Amino acid sequence: MKIESLNQMEEIVAKNSSLFWDGWTVVSKEKSYKAKTSQYGMYINNAWYTTKRFEPNRNGWDIPEKFVLGRA
């Protein structure tokens, strides 16, 4: 789903605990034991998470619909 507004993206990130900001990039995290050896693994608050980055382009962010609808 294409999100073009910074205000709308900020609301989505604020409502979803599995999303966070890294500069202008939105990052999703999912707890996983396999993250320890994954190139997408990240250690956050004493736990390993697999992450996926959603880089903005000139038209906004393209993120999965589950984050917008609150199903993640």
N, C-alpha and C positions, 0 to 999 in steps of 0.2 A: 504494500500500500504506500502510495506517495504522500509524504507530509511536506508541505511547502512552507508552513509558518513556524518560525522559531517558538512563538508563544504556544502553539498547539503541541509541538514536540516537547517543550518543557513540562506541559501538563501531563503528557503521556509518561514521561520519565518519572515525574513526581508521584504518580499513581501506581507505578509498577516497581516493586522492590528488586526485581531481577534486572533492571536497567540502571545504568549510571552514565555520567558524562566523562569523557576524556578529551578535554578541549572542546572542539566542535563535533567530535565523533560520539555517537551513542553506542554503548557496549552492553550486550546482554550476557548474563552469567547464569550458569547452571551447575549446581554442586555435582561433582563427579570424582570418584577415586582414580579414574583413568587420566584425569587432568594432570596428574603429577608427571606423566611422561609425554603429554601431548604438547605439540608446538603452540596450541591455543590455550594451554593451561595457565592459570593465574592463582597465586596463593593470596587469599583475602581473609583477614580476621581468623586465622588459625584453621582454615579449610581450603581445599583445592576446588577450583571451578573451571569448567570449560567456558571459554568466552567466544563471542562472535561480534565483530565490529561493523557498524553501519556508518560508513563515511558519507558526509554530505557532498552533493554536487551542486551545480548551478540551479537545479530545480528542486532542491531540498533533500530529504532523506527517504530512502526506500526501505521500509521495514515490514516484517511479516504482520499480517492482519491480526494475529492473536494478541500482539502487544497493544494494538489500538483498541481492540474490543475487550481487553482485560481478561483474556483466557490464559495468559502465561503466568 
